[in-house]
Amino acid sequence: MSEWYEESFGEDYLRVYNYRDEQGAAHEVHEMISWLKLEKGAKVLDLCCGMGRHSLSLAEKGYEVTGMDLSDVLLDEAKKEDGADRIRWVQGDMRELPFEDGEFDAVVNLFTSFGYFEEDAEHIRVLKEIQRVLRPGGQFIIDFMNPPHVKSHLKPYTEREEEGLKIEERRTIEDGFVKKHITIIPETEDGGEQREYDERVKLYTLERFTDMLDEAALKAEDVRGSYDQNKYKADSPRMIFVGKRF
C-alpha cells in the first residue's frame, strides 16, 4: 500500500496549491540569505523542492543549487521554468539522500516539507542525512509549522473553485498529527472522476524538534517565527530553525 506522500504530489497537487507564487519565494529567499550569510557560489540543497520556486530564486542570487524532490511530476514542472537549466534537479527520498558526505554548504527544507512519516526514528533519519551531506560548519534552515498556531487557527472545512474543479479540504488534529482530506470534484463531465487525497504531518513542539536536531548533531542557533518575524513566539505562525552542523 502506497504512503500518502507517494500519491498526493501529482498533477492535482499543482491545482490545489497553485496560489504559491514566485514573488513570495523571492522574498523568503532574500530573508534566508540574510540569515545564512553564504558566499556567492556556495552549494545549496533545496530539500523537497517541489515546483522549484525557491531553488530558482536561490540560483538567481548566485548560488550553486541542487533541487531534490520525491515527485517526478513536481520536478518536471520545475524544469519548465525560466532558468531551470542552472539547477541540478534530482529525484530521491529524503531519508536516503543520493549525495556525498559534506557536499553542501547549506541545506534548506521549507514550508513543512518534514514530518511526513509515522515514526520519530524516520524523521531523525532525515535530520541525520541533512547532517551527513553538510560540510563541517555547514548551515541549515528547516521551516516547520508551529503547533500552538495550528491548533488555534485550524479551519475544519474550506472549499473553493480552481480551473473548473471544486476543491474541498477537511482538517483535523488526531493522534499528534495534522490531517487533511482533500476532495476534488469536477464541475463538468470532461473534468474526469472525483478524486480524493490524504495528507498527514506530525506535530512537533519546539522542544521536541530541538531534541531531534541535537540527536542528529545539528544545532539550532536561532528560531524565527516567520520570514518577517525576528524571534519565535508561542503564537508565531512558523518555527523556522536556523543552525549549523556540529
C-alpha positions as CSV (number, residue, x, y, z in Angstrom):
1,M,0.0,0.0,0.0
2,S,1.4,3.4,-1.0
3,E,2.1,6.1,1.5
4,W,0.1,9.3,1.2
5,Y,3.1,11.3,0.1
6,E,3.6,8.9,-2.8
7,E,0.0,9.6,-4.0
8,S,-0.6,13.3,-3.2
9,F,2.2,15.1,-5.0
10,G,0.9,14.7,-8.6
11,E,-1.0,16.7,-11.2
12,D,-3.8,17.6,-8.7
13,Y,-1.3,19.0,-6.3
14,L,-0.5,21.6,-8.8
15,R,-4.1,22.7,-8.8
16,V,-4.6,22.5,-5.0
17,Y,-1.5,24.6,-4.3
18,N,-1.4,26.9,-7.3
19,Y,-1.6,30.0,-5.1
20,R,2.1,29.8,-4.1
21,D,3.9,32.4,-6.1
22,E,7.4,33.4,-7.3
23,Q,7.3,36.8,-5.6
24,G,6.7,35.3,-2.2
25,A,9.6,32.8,-2.8
26,A,11.9,35.7,-3.7
27,H,11.1,37.5,-0.5
28,E,11.7,34.4,1.6
29,V,15.0,33.7,-0.1
30,H,16.1,37.3,0.5
31,E,15.4,36.7,4.2
32,M,17.1,33.3,4.2
33,I,20.3,34.7,2.6
34,S,20.5,37.4,5.3
35,W,20.3,34.7,8.0
36,L,22.9,32.4,6.4
37,K,25.3,34.9,5.0
38,L,26.6,32.5,2.4
39,E,29.2,33.5,-0.1
40,K,28.3,33.6,-3.8
41,G,28.8,30.2,-5.4
42,A,28.0,28.3,-2.2
43,K,26.5,24.9,-2.8
44,V,22.9,24.8,-1.6
45,L,20.5,21.8,-1.4
46,D,16.8,22.7,-1.6
47,L,15.4,19.5,0.0
48,C,11.9,18.7,-1.0
49,C,12.0,21.5,-3.6
50,G,8.5,20.8,-5.1
51,M,8.0,23.0,-8.2
52,G,11.3,24.7,-7.6
53,R,10.3,28.3,-6.7
54,H,13.0,28.7,-4.0
55,S,15.6,26.8,-6.0
56,L,15.2,29.2,-8.9
57,S,15.4,32.2,-6.7
58,L,18.5,30.9,-4.9
59,A,20.1,30.3,-8.3
60,E,19.3,33.9,-9.3
61,K,21.2,35.1,-6.3
62,G,24.4,33.3,-7.5
63,Y,24.4,30.0,-5.6
64,E,25.1,26.6,-7.0
65,V,21.7,24.9,-6.3
66,T,20.5,21.3,-6.3
67,G,16.7,20.8,-6.0
68,M,15.6,17.4,-4.8
69,D,12.1,16.0,-4.5
70,L,10.4,12.6,-4.4
71,S,7.8,13.7,-7.0
72,D,8.7,13.3,-10.7
73,V,5.6,15.4,-11.5
74,L,6.7,18.4,-9.5
75,L,10.3,18.1,-10.7
76,D,9.0,18.1,-14.3
77,E,7.1,21.2,-13.6
78,A,10.2,22.9,-12.1
79,K,12.2,22.1,-15.2
80,K,9.8,24.1,-17.4
81,E,10.6,27.3,-15.6
82,D,12.9,30.0,-16.9
83,G,16.4,29.5,-15.5
84,A,15.8,25.8,-14.6
85,D,18.8,24.8,-16.6
86,R,21.1,26.4,-14.0
87,I,19.9,24.0,-11.4
88,R,20.7,20.3,-10.8
89,W,17.4,18.5,-10.4
90,V,17.4,15.2,-8.5
91,Q,14.6,12.7,-7.7
92,G,15.0,11.0,-4.4
93,D,13.9,10.1,-0.9
94,M,14.8,12.5,1.9
95,R,15.6,9.5,4.2
96,E,18.4,8.4,1.9
97,L,20.0,11.4,0.1
98,P,21.9,10.5,-3.1
99,F,24.7,12.8,-2.3
100,E,28.3,12.7,-1.0
101,D,29.3,13.4,2.6
102,G,29.9,17.1,3.2
103,E,28.8,18.0,-0.4
104,F,26.8,21.1,0.6
105,D,27.4,24.4,2.3
106,A,23.7,24.7,3.2
107,V,20.5,22.7,3.2
108,V,17.1,24.3,3.2
109,N,13.9,22.4,3.9
110,L,10.9,24.8,3.5
111,F,7.2,25.1,4.2
112,T,6.6,22.0,6.3
113,S,8.3,19.5,3.9
114,F,9.0,17.5,7.1
115,G,7.0,15.3,9.5
116,Y,5.5,13.1,6.8
117,F,6.3,9.7,8.4
118,E,4.7,7.7,11.2
119,E,7.8,7.3,13.5
120,D,10.2,9.7,15.1
121,A,13.0,7.5,14.0
122,E,12.3,8.2,10.4
123,H,12.3,11.9,10.9
124,I,15.6,11.7,12.9
125,R,17.0,9.7,10.0
126,V,16.2,12.6,7.7
127,L,17.9,15.0,10.0
128,K,21.0,12.8,10.2
129,E,21.1,12.7,6.4
130,I,21.0,16.5,6.3
131,Q,23.9,16.5,8.8
132,R,25.8,14.0,6.6
133,V,25.6,15.9,3.4
134,L,26.6,19.2,5.1
135,R,30.2,20.2,5.3
136,P,31.6,20.7,8.8
137,G,30.1,24.0,9.9
138,G,27.6,23.9,7.1
139,Q,24.3,25.6,7.7
140,F,20.6,24.6,7.6
141,I,17.1,26.1,7.6
142,I,14.2,23.9,8.4
143,D,10.8,25.7,8.2
144,F,8.1,23.9,10.1
145,M,4.6,24.7,11.3
146,N,4.1,25.9,14.9
147,P,1.7,23.6,16.8
148,P,0.0,26.2,19.0
149,H,-0.7,28.4,16.0
150,V,-2.0,25.4,14.0
151,K,-4.3,24.3,16.9
152,S,-5.8,27.8,17.3
153,H,-6.2,28.6,13.6
154,L,-7.3,25.2,12.2
155,K,-10.1,25.5,9.7
156,P,-12.0,22.2,9.8
157,Y,-13.5,22.8,6.4
158,T,-12.9,25.0,3.4
159,E,-13.9,24.9,-0.3
160,R,-13.0,26.8,-3.4
161,E,-13.0,26.5,-7.2
162,E,-10.0,26.2,-9.4
163,E,-10.0,25.6,-13.2
164,G,-13.4,24.1,-13.2
165,L,-12.8,22.0,-10.1
166,K,-14.4,22.2,-6.7
167,I,-11.7,21.6,-4.0
168,E,-12.9,20.6,-0.6
169,E,-10.4,20.4,2.3
170,R,-11.2,18.9,5.7
171,R,-8.7,19.2,8.5
172,T,-8.4,17.5,11.9
173,I,-5.8,17.0,14.6
174,E,-5.6,13.3,15.6
175,D,-3.0,11.3,17.5
176,G,-0.4,14.0,17.3
177,F,-0.8,14.6,13.5
178,V,-2.4,17.3,11.5
179,K,-4.5,15.5,8.9
180,K,-6.1,16.9,5.7
181,H,-8.5,15.1,3.4
182,I,-8.8,16.7,0.0
183,T,-11.7,16.0,-2.3
184,I,-11.6,17.3,-5.9
185,I,-14.9,17.4,-7.7
186,P,-15.0,18.1,-11.4
187,E,-17.8,20.6,-12.3
188,T,-18.1,19.4,-15.9
189,E,-18.2,15.9,-17.5
190,D,-14.9,16.3,-19.2
191,G,-13.2,17.0,-15.9
192,G,-12.8,13.3,-15.1
193,E,-13.9,11.5,-12.0
194,Q,-13.9,12.7,-8.4
195,R,-10.5,12.3,-6.7
196,E,-9.5,12.1,-3.0
197,Y,-6.2,12.5,-1.3
198,D,-5.0,12.5,2.3
199,E,-2.1,14.5,3.8
200,R,-0.6,13.9,7.3
201,V,2.1,15.8,9.1
202,K,3.3,15.1,12.6
203,L,3.0,17.9,15.1
204,Y,6.3,18.6,16.9
205,T,6.8,21.0,19.7
206,L,9.7,23.4,19.7
207,E,11.3,21.4,22.5
208,R,10.9,18.0,20.8
209,F,12.1,19.3,17.4
210,T,15.2,20.8,19.1
211,D,15.9,17.5,20.8
212,M,15.7,15.7,17.5
213,L,18.1,18.2,15.9
214,D,20.6,17.6,18.8
215,E,20.3,13.8,18.3
216,A,21.3,14.3,14.6
217,A,24.3,16.5,15.6
218,L,22.6,19.7,14.2
219,K,22.5,22.8,16.4
220,A,19.6,25.3,16.1
221,E,21.3,28.7,16.7
222,D,18.1,30.7,16.1
223,V,14.3,30.1,15.7
224,R,12.3,32.5,13.7
225,G,8.5,32.9,13.9
226,S,8.1,33.7,10.2
227,Y,10.0,35.2,7.4
228,D,9.0,38.7,8.7
229,Q,9.4,38.0,12.4
230,N,12.8,38.0,14.2
231,K,12.1,35.7,17.1
232,Y,9.8,32.8,17.6
233,K,6.9,33.4,20.0
234,A,4.3,30.9,21.3
235,D,1.7,32.3,18.8
236,S,4.1,32.6,15.8
237,P,2.8,31.1,12.6
238,R,6.0,29.1,11.9
239,M,9.0,27.6,13.6
240,I,12.0,28.3,11.3
241,F,15.1,26.6,12.7
242,V,18.4,28.2,11.6
243,G,21.6,26.5,12.6
244,K,24.8,24.5,11.8
245,R,26.2,21.1,11.6
246,F,28.3,20.3,14.7
